């Protein structure tokens, strides 16, 4: 079985994008199958993230923000036997221009702001993961066991400010 689709986004500020998703399922028999999937995502910055004006209690909008984009590949194997069900899934994702809150010096419309919170784009980073799931459904007993392991790239590291430094009155930095 094959399933595919696409979504076109038109945004006058962030630009146009065509994101797609496709999956293919192969049934070996009624109890065993394998599924392969590819998907993309796209998120335009919100007007708040783009344009919010500086103030002592908010995050400064960044007119230069780029849209967030993601690409993911996934492979799953499913099996069942009687009252037992099992699934193993492996995946790889690549993230581009993730929007996050940054803390530091920021220039907007020619005005420099020191030690403020502002929206920024992260450099590209990736993650790889493995999920293993087992389930038993008896007449009186139900059991579930899951294991997940995630390996991330180091490209998404960024110092996190201490609590209370987000521009609130009386906060120390």
C-alpha positions as CSV (number, residue, x, y, z in Angstrom):
1,X,0.0,0.0,0.0
2,X,1.3,3.4,-0.9
3,X,0.1,6.8,0.4
4,X,1.5,10.2,-0.5
5,X,0.4,13.8,-0.2
6,X,1.8,17.3,-0.3
7,X,0.9,20.7,1.2
8,X,1.7,24.0,-0.4
9,X,2.2,27.0,1.9
10,X,2.2,30.5,0.7
11,X,3.3,33.1,3.2
12,X,4.0,36.7,2.0
13,X,6.7,37.2,4.7
14,X,8.3,33.7,5.0
15,X,8.0,32.6,1.4
16,X,6.4,29.6,-0.3
17,X,7.0,25.9,0.5
18,X,5.9,22.5,-0.7
19,X,6.1,19.8,2.0
20,X,5.4,16.2,1.3
21,X,4.8,13.0,3.1
22,X,4.8,9.4,1.7
23,X,4.5,6.0,3.3
24,X,4.6,2.5,1.9
25,X,3.4,-0.6,3.8
26,X,4.3,-4.1,2.8
27,X,2.3,-7.0,4.3
28,X,4.3,-10.2,4.5
29,X,1.2,-11.9,5.9
30,X,-1.7,-11.0,8.2
31,X,0.7,-10.9,11.2
32,X,3.9,-9.3,9.9
33,X,4.5,-6.0,8.0
34,X,7.1,-3.4,7.3
35,X,6.4,0.4,6.8
36,X,8.7,3.0,5.3
37,X,7.9,6.7,5.6
38,X,9.3,10.0,4.5
39,X,7.9,13.3,5.7
40,X,8.7,17.0,5.6
41,X,7.4,19.9,7.7
42,X,7.4,23.6,7.4
43,X,6.4,26.3,10.0
44,X,6.4,30.0,9.2
45,X,7.3,32.3,12.1
46,X,4.3,33.8,13.8
47,X,3.7,37.5,13.6
48,X,4.7,37.6,17.3
49,X,8.0,35.9,16.6
50,X,8.7,38.2,13.7
51,X,7.4,41.6,14.7
52,X,6.8,42.0,18.5
53,X,8.4,45.2,19.7
54,X,10.9,45.3,22.5
55,X,9.6,45.6,26.1
56,X,11.0,44.7,29.5
57,X,8.7,41.6,29.9
58,X,8.6,40.1,26.4
59,X,10.8,38.4,23.8
60,X,11.8,40.7,21.0
61,X,10.5,39.8,17.6
62,X,13.1,39.2,14.8
63,X,12.1,40.3,11.3
64,X,15.0,38.2,9.9
65,X,13.7,34.8,11.1
66,X,13.6,32.0,8.6
67,X,10.8,29.3,8.6
68,X,11.5,26.0,10.4
69,X,11.9,22.9,8.2
70,X,12.3,19.3,9.0
71,X,12.9,16.1,7.0
72,X,12.3,12.6,8.5
73,X,12.9,9.0,7.3
74,X,11.4,6.2,9.3
75,X,11.3,2.4,9.0
76,X,9.0,0.2,11.2
77,X,8.6,-3.6,11.5
78,X,5.4,-4.9,13.1
79,X,4.6,-8.4,14.2
80,X,1.9,-10.2,16.2
81,X,1.4,-13.7,17.5
82,X,-1.7,-14.6,19.5
83,X,-2.1,-12.0,22.2
84,X,1.4,-10.5,21.7
85,X,2.2,-7.5,19.5
86,X,5.7,-6.0,18.8
87,X,7.0,-3.1,16.9
88,X,10.6,-1.9,16.1
89,X,11.0,1.6,14.6
90,X,14.2,3.4,13.5
91,X,14.2,7.0,12.3
92,X,16.4,9.9,11.2
93,X,15.4,13.5,11.3
94,X,17.2,16.7,10.1
95,X,16.0,20.0,11.5
96,X,16.7,23.4,9.8
97,X,16.3,26.9,11.2
98,X,14.4,25.8,14.4
99,X,13.0,28.9,16.1
100,X,14.0,29.4,19.7
101,X,14.5,32.1,22.3
102,X,18.0,33.5,22.5
103,X,19.5,35.7,25.2
104,X,22.1,38.3,24.3
105,X,22.7,41.5,22.3
106,X,20.3,42.1,19.4
107,X,20.0,44.8,16.8
108,X,16.6,45.6,15.3
109,X,15.8,48.4,13.0
110,X,19.1,50.0,13.7
111,X,18.7,50.0,17.5
112,X,21.0,47.9,19.6
113,X,19.5,46.0,22.6
114,X,21.8,44.5,25.3
115,X,21.1,41.4,27.2
116,X,17.6,40.9,25.9
117,X,15.5,37.8,24.9
118,X,14.9,37.6,21.2
119,X,13.8,35.0,18.7
120,X,16.5,33.4,16.6
121,X,17.1,30.4,14.2
122,X,19.2,27.5,15.4
123,X,21.9,26.0,13.1
124,X,20.9,22.7,11.4
125,X,21.0,19.6,13.7
126,X,19.8,16.0,13.4
127,X,18.5,13.1,15.6
128,X,18.4,9.4,15.1
129,X,16.3,7.1,17.2
130,X,15.2,3.6,17.9
131,X,11.9,2.6,19.5
132,X,10.9,-0.9,20.6
133,X,7.4,-1.7,21.9
134,X,5.8,-4.9,23.1
135,X,2.3,-5.4,24.2
136,X,0.3,-8.3,25.7
137,X,-3.5,-8.3,25.8
138,X,-4.9,-11.2,27.8
139,X,-8.4,-11.7,29.0
140,X,-7.6,-10.3,32.5
141,X,-4.2,-8.9,32.1
142,X,-2.8,-6.2,29.8
143,X,0.9,-5.4,29.8
144,X,3.0,-2.8,27.8
145,X,6.7,-2.4,27.6
146,X,8.5,0.3,25.6
147,X,12.1,1.4,25.0
148,X,13.3,4.4,23.2
149,X,16.8,5.6,22.5
150,X,17.6,8.9,20.9
151,X,20.9,10.1,19.6
152,X,21.1,13.8,18.8
153,X,23.7,15.8,17.0
154,X,25.6,18.4,18.9
155,X,24.5,21.2,16.6
156,X,21.5,22.2,18.8
157,X,23.5,23.1,22.0
158,X,23.0,26.5,23.4
159,X,23.5,27.9,26.9
160,X,20.2,28.1,28.8
161,X,19.9,31.2,31.0
162,X,19.3,30.9,34.7
163,X,15.7,31.2,36.0
164,X,14.5,34.8,36.3
165,X,16.6,36.4,33.6
166,X,13.9,36.8,31.0
167,X,13.6,40.5,31.3
168,X,11.2,40.6,34.3
169,X,11.5,43.4,36.8
170,X,13.9,42.6,39.6
171,X,15.4,39.7,37.7
172,X,19.2,39.2,37.9
173,X,21.2,38.2,34.9
